[in-house]
Amino acid sequence: ILYYAFGNILLIILFILAVKRKVSGKMATKAEAAFKNSDLVSKLVKANATFALDLYKELLKDKPKENIFFSPLSISAAFAMVRLGARGNTATQMEEVLKFGSVDKRQIHAAFEDFNSVFLNPDSPYILRTANRLFARKGYTFLQEFLNATKQCYKAETTVKDFVGNAEESRAEINQ
């Protein structure tokens, strides 16, 4: 049986190899040179790969003989955006689940920003798109610092929706 969860995992593994590989022990690879902090991004990629494999194993428990399709990078980025606003025990638990232990807490979002700046670059020779977006409940006020950080680090725009008064329209737009 084929399982279709490996697109992002393969991308991540190839990236780890590219970042770790040195040409003649002196010259950095193009991928490594493109990052502001390749060591930090490498830690993030390793954390995301570990999270992806753990999630894959967990998903297999319920349906071991069925095909599974998911995007570990998208899930990790979505939870990292939530982590951006989390504090205390909630933040700690999220870091444990997402396997961010090797990444400095203060630099998790900078690592995503660095990763996104390279892989989501419109001038690159390939196309990789993500659909990061925040849907805010109408009437709820978010800290501007949080909104600015999600936009800067994750390229996530915020859309205000009336989940209570117009649930069906909100659902349709979110799932589009």
N, C-alpha and C positions, 0 to 999 in steps of 0.2 A: 504494500500500500504506500502510495506517495503522500507525503505531507508537505503542504505548501506554506511553510513558515520560514523558509530559509532565505528569502530575497534580501531582507535587511540584515540577517545574520551573516550571510555571505559578504555583503558590502562591508560590514563592520570588521569581519575577520581579514578581508583583503586590505582594509585600511590599517589595521594593526600591523600587518606584515609590511606595508609600505612605510609606515612611520618608523618602525623598528629597524628597517634595512638601511644600512649605510653603504655607500659606494666607496670602495677603497678605504673604508674606515674614517674618511674625512668629509666627504661631500654628502650633504643631506639630500633626501629624495625631494621631488617636487611637492609632494603632499606635505612632508614635514616642513619644508621651507615656507609653505603658504600659511601656516598657522602662526599666530602670535606666540603661543605657548604649546608646542607639540607634546611635551611631557604631560601637561594637564589634559589635553584632548585625548591622548593615549589612555590615560587613566579613566576618562569618561567612557571611551569606546569599550574598554575592557569591562567596566561596570555594566554597560548596556548589554554586552554580549552575555555576561553571566546572568543578568536579569532575564534576558530573552530565553536562554536555555532553561532557567528555573520555571518561567511562565509556561514554556512549551511542555515541560514535564507535567506541570499541574493541569494544563488543559487536556493532556492525554489521559489523565486518570478517569475522567468522566466518560470519555468516548474514545477508547483506545484503538478502535478499528475504523474511525472516520477521518476524512481529510480535514485538516485544520488550516485556516488562513488567517493570519494576523500580522500586524506591523509592530514589532517590538520597539522600533525607534519612535514611532508615533505615540505609542502608549507611554514610553519612558518620558518623552518630551511633554506630553499632556500632564503626567503626574509631577514632573519637575516644575511646570508652571504653577500647579497647585502648591507644591512645596515652597515656592517663592513666597507665598502668603502664609504658610504654616509656621507655627512657633512651638517651642517646648516639646512635649512627648509626641505630639502628632508629627512634627518635623523629624524627630529622631526615628520614629517608626517608618516613615516614608523613606528616609535615607537607607534604613536597613533593607526594606523590601526592594528598593531600586538598586541596591548594591553599591551605593555611593560612598562606602566606608573609606576607600582609598583616595577619594577626591576631597580636597579641603572644602568644608561646608561653605565657606565664604566665596569659593570659586566655582561651584557647581554651575551656576548660571553663566558665568564668564566662559566656561568650557563649552556650554551649548552655543553661546553666541559665536565663539571662535569656530566651532564645528560648522554651524549654519552658514557663517560668512564664506567658508570655502565650498561646502557642498551645495549650497543653494545660490551660488553666484550665477547670475544670468549670462556672464561672459564665458562660462566654462564650456568645454566641448561636448558636454552631455546635458541632459535635462533631468533634474531631480526636483520634485515639488512636494511640499508638505501642505497640509490644510490646518495649520494651527490657528485657532480662533477662540476668543472668549465670548460666551453668550451670557450677558449680565441680566439679572432680573430687574425689570422696570421698577424704579423706586428704591433700589438698593444702591448705596454709594460705596464705591471702591476707593481705596487710597490711590491718589494719582501716582505716587511712587511705584505702586504695584503695576498699574496699567502701563506706565512708561517702561518699566523693566521687562514686562512680557512682550511689549512691542520691540524693544531693542534686542533682547536676547533670543526671542523665539519668533520674531516677525509676526506676532499675533495681534490682530486688530480686535477691537471690542465692539460687539453689537448688542444693543439693549433690546430685549424682547419682553413682551407681556405674557409670561408663562401662565398666569392665572386667568386673565380676561380673554386671552386669545391663544390658548394652548395648541390647537391644531395647526394654526399658521406657524407658530414657533417651532413645533415639531417638524413640519414640512421643510422649513428653511434650514434647520440644523442638520437634517438628514439628507439634504440635497447633494 
